Amino acid sequence: MIAQLASIVAPVYLIVALGFWWAWSGRRYDTELISELITHIGAPCLVFASLTELTVERGAMLEMALATLLALALLATIGALVLKLVGLELQTYLSPVIFMNAGNMGLPLCLFAFGEEGLAYGVCFYAVAAIVHFTAGLWIWSGEISARVLVRSPLAGAAVAAAGALYFDVQVPEWLHNTTSLLGAFTIPLLQFTLGVSLGRLPFRGWQRGIALSLLRLGLGLAVGVGVALALDLQGIARSVFILDCAMPVAVFNYVLAERYQRSAAEIASLVVISTLLSFVTVPSILFWLLP
């Protein structure tokens, strides 16, 4: 079991560590450019290619999508109650509690732990979470609700196109499948490497509150994941992927939005760093429990 766990988590953490070293050594890395490539090309192509070549039933993917929406809603509701109780501003701290790193860490872990089927479920989870993050998450940070963000999202467009192809049983042309598969292939390693670079560059401040909120994100995510999985009777790989993704650390994109809207960016950065470091312990523990 130890060797199996190492084969799953070692590639993820080693590539993250390589990215961290790259940033720490002062080497040039255009994070903004890479993030744009991932957001507008890589991730949409990965979502489209993965969903249109599904080897699992469409009903199971719909169940995963609905479970993800339910989990995010519960995280938002419970997180808001806890933050209100301790007197922290929702507009600053709620998004990091809700939105987990289902991309940089979640996707490779799903692939290495549960194979291609696990990746398909992980992509479904990531697509739903990312679309909600880039819409409702932006609304939380900005305090303004606008449907324009959703309409202009390449990820949302790719998810809708893939869902339409599946629903109407459209055979995707081989040239389109090969193109999107090739472009989507760079997404996972670049996500991991960019996570390491981002961690190496993030400022670190407010570690005491950061530890408490990081534990809230990880603990509440795991509790919600287990609870929703039981309530919806998720089984097998779908259940394992769902619980694992729910328990991921704070998404790095929260720091980007905190910078954009000038909301305690340094402290949000500490949440990303601390929760990611804590996940070095929590993720192997969760996988030890989930793996057959």
N, C-alpha and C positions, 0 to 999 in steps of 0.2 A: 504493500500500500504506500509506503514511503517513496519508493521509486516511481510509482504511478503519479503521486502528487507532485513530485519533483519534475516529472516530464510535462506536467500541465502548467505549473506556475513559473518554473524556471525560465522558459522562453519569454514570457510576458515581462517578468521583473528584470531580466537581463537586458532586454531591449530598452526598457524604461531607464535602467541604470546607465546604459550607453548614451541615451539622450541627455541624461543628467550630467554625465561626464563631459559631453560635447559642449553644453552650456557653461559648465564650471571652468572649462579650459579656455573659455573666451572665444571659441570658434564662431564663425558667422553662421547664422541660421535664421532665415526669414520666416518666422512663425506666422506672421500675418498672411503671407503668400501661401504657405502650406495649408493653413486653416481654410483659406478661400478655395483652394483646389479640392480639399477634402469635402467641404460643405457644398460646393456647387457642382462638382464632378464625381469625385470618388465615392462619397457616401450615397448619393442618389443612384449611381450605377450599381453599387454593391446591393442596395435594397432591391432594385429592379431585377437584377440578374438572379439574386438569391431567391426572391419570392416567385419568379416565373419558372424556376426549375425545381420547385418544391417536390420533395418525395413524400411529404406528409399530407394528410387530408386537409382540404380547405377549411373544413369546419373546425379542425384543431387550431389552425392559424387564427381564425376569427375568435375562438375562445381565448387564445393568448392575447390578442389585441384588446378584447374586452376586459380581461384580467388586469392588463397593464393600466388601462384607463381607471379601473376601480382602485387599483393600488395607489395611483397618483392622487386620486380624489381623497382617499383615506389619509395618505401622507400629508396632504394639504390641510385637511380638517384637523387631524390630531396635532400636527406640527403647529398650526395656528393657535390652537388651544394652549399648548405647552409654552409657546413663546409669549402669548398674552399673559399667562400665569406668572412668568418670570420677568415680565416687563420689557421685553425686547421688541424692537420695531419690526413689524411683519414685512414691510417693503424691502428691508435689507437682509433679514435672516431667514425668511420663509423659503425662498427659492433654493438655497443650499440644502435645506432639510428635505425638500421634495425631490429634487432632480439629482439622480445618481450617475456615475460614470459608466453607463451601459455601452459606450462606444470604445474609448481607449482601452479599457480593461475588460469590459463585459464580453465583447465580441471574440477576442482571442481566447479567453478562458472558456467560453461556450464551445468554441471550435476544438480546442485541445482536450477538454474534458469529455465532450459528448459527441464529437464528430460532426459530419455534415448536417445531420438532423438537428443537432444542438445549435449549430450556427444558424440554421433556418429559423428556429424559434428565437434565437438571440437577435437576429436581424429584425424580426417582427417586433420584438420588445423595444429594440433600439429605435426603430422607425416611429413607433407610436410615441415613445418618450421624447424623442427629439422634436417631433412636430409640436407636441404640447409645450416643450421647453421653449421653442422658438416662437410660440404664440402667447400662451398664458404666462410663460416665464417672463417674456418681454413686457407683458401687461403689468405683472407684479412690480418689476423694476421701475418701469416708466410711470406707472399710475394711470396709463391711458389704454383703452381697449380699441383695437383697430383690426379689422379683418384683412386689411391689405397685406399684413405680414404673412398670413397663411397663404394667400393667393400667390404671392411672389416667392414662396419657398420651393426650391428645386426638389428637396426631399419629399415634401408633400405631393408634388407632382409625380415623382417616381413611384411613390406608394400607391397613389390613385391609379396610375397607368398599369401597374402590376396587378392591383386588385381587379381592375376591369378586365385584363387579359385572362385572369384566373376565372372570374365569374362567367364570362362569355365563352370560356374554353377556346381562346384565340391562340393559335400556334405562333409563337414568336419566331420571326425569321432567324436563321442560323447566324447570319452576318451581324444582326443586332445583338443577339445573345452573346456571341463571341466578343464583340466590341465592348459591351457593358461589363462582361466578366473580366476582360483584360484591364479595363479602367478601374473597376472595383477592387481588383487584386492589390493595388498599391495602398488601399485605404487602411487595412488593419495594421501592417507594420509602421506606416507613417503615423497613425494614431498613437501607437505605443511610443515611438521615438519622440514625437512632439510632446506627449505627456511628460516624458523625462526632461526635455528641454524646458518646458514651462515650469516644472517643479524646481529646476536649477535656477530659474530667473525670478521666481516669485519672491516678494518680500515676506518676511516672517515677523508677525507681531501679534500680541494678544493671545499667548499660548494657553493661558488658563481657561478662558472662555472657549477657545478653539477646541480644547480637549473635550469639554462638556458638550458642545454642539456637534462635534465629530462623533462622539459616542451616541448622541441622539440620532444622528443620520444613520449610523450603522445598526444600532439596536432597533430603532423604530422600523427601519427598512426590512430587517430580518423578521420582526414580529408581524408586520403587515404582509410580507411575502408568504409566511407560513399560514397566517390566518386566511388570506384570500385563496391560497392553494387548497386549503381544507374546505372552505365554503363552496368553491366551484368544483371540488373533487378532481383537481388536476392530477394526472398520473404520469409515471415514467419520466422520460427526458423532459417533457414540457414542464412538469412540476419542478424538476431540479434546476432547469434553466431559469424559470421564473423566480424561484427563491434566491438563487445566486445573484441574479441581476438586481433584485430589490435591495440586496444587502451591499451593493457596490458603494465606494466612497463618493464624496462630493464631486460633481462634474466640474472640470476646469473652466467650462464656459461661464460658470457663475462669476468667476473672477473677471472675465472679459466684460460682462455686463455691469459688474460693480464699478469697474473703471469707467465704462461709458457713461453711467449715470451718477458717478461720483458718490458712491455709497459704501464707505468703509472698505475700500478695495484691499488694503493691507490685511485687514482682519479676515476678509473672505479668503484671501490667499492662504492665510494660516489654516483655515478650515480644510482647504484642498490638500495642503501638505500633510497636516496631522492625520486627517481621515485616510489618506493614501498610505501613510506609514503604518497606521493601525491595521489597515487591510492586509498588510504582510502577515499578520497573525490571524485575523478573522477569516480571510478567504480560504487558506489551507484547512482551517478548522471546519468551515462549512462544507468544503469539498470532501473532507474525510467522512462527514456525516452523509452527504448526498450520493457519493459514488457507490456503486454496487460492490 
